[in-house]
Structure formats: C-alpha cells, structure tokens
Amino acid sequence: MVLLEHMRNILPAVQQTFMQRYFHTSTIVSKVQSGRYKITTKKNKPLTYEMANPPHYIAHRKSWNSWNTSNIKDGNRPSETALEDMFIRQFMYGTWSNLFASEIIIKRQHNIIRIAGIVNRIIAPSKIYFLTGYTEELLGYWLQCPIKVELVTIDNKKEMIFKYI
C-alpha cells in the first residue's frame, strides 16, 4: 500500500522530466568510412590492388570474392552456399598457413567449385602440389562436388604491393 502511494507521487515527476527533454537534430554527415584505409603520415602502409580500391568500385574496377550462381533469382541454397564459402575460406587459411598473399576467390560454375588465389613461393613445389591435391580431395569429399584449385605463385609479398598510403 505504501509502495503504491510512493509510485503515485513519483510518476508525475518522471513524466515531467520526460516532457522537458527535447529532440535534438543535427546536419547529416554523409561521410563514408567503412572499407577504406587510413592514410599514414609517412605514407608507408602498403596496399594491394584490391585494398586500394574503395568498396563502391566492386564490379567496376575489382571483382567479388565469391561468384555464386545459386544466388540468382529463384536460385536454390543461398544460405548453404554462403556457409560453404565461409568453410572453404577457413579451411584454405588453415591448410595453407601464411602462404596466401591475396584474397581467396571462390567461383561456382554449375557443380564445380573453383578456388583461386596468389600464394607465396616459400615452400617447395612438391609441397604445393601435395597441398593442392589434399585440398581438392578433402573439399570434394566434404562438399560432394568437384573442386579445382587454381594458384599463381609469387616470390614474396612485396610483389603484391600496388601503392603506399
């Protein structure tokens, strides 16, 4: 009973403070920051070609990292395709530890998944061939479709530098 009376006394005070609050507005800041790299003072931060182009140039200067033909209108399995792409990327980064110098590109063409990328030439060619076969066999078994790994090798990561900011 006392609590109820106490609430009745407090309620008008709370309503009064809500009514005294004002709605503040400010001008719109149309500054797009996401996906862009900050310029350093010494201009010593290396960027690859893909990193150097801002996100609004996707499909103009640079391409998508996944080409999924199942995402078209009335395509089947779009959520499974996205999940499989995440799994493929995690598997590739784990299997090819610190060897990829570029992003992993996944292309789906009919029932074939093609995985492309640029790899550092810091291990023996026989090990690269083994990892390629290992990746194709395991992913082909898990995803139940043919996998083709297409790699380009470079001597070191400095060859990937497009510009400094």
Summary of the structure (lengths in Angstrom):
residues: 165
radius of gyration: 26.3
end to end distance: 69.2
largest distance: 83.9
contacts: 355
relative contact order: 0.14
helix: 42%
strand: 19%
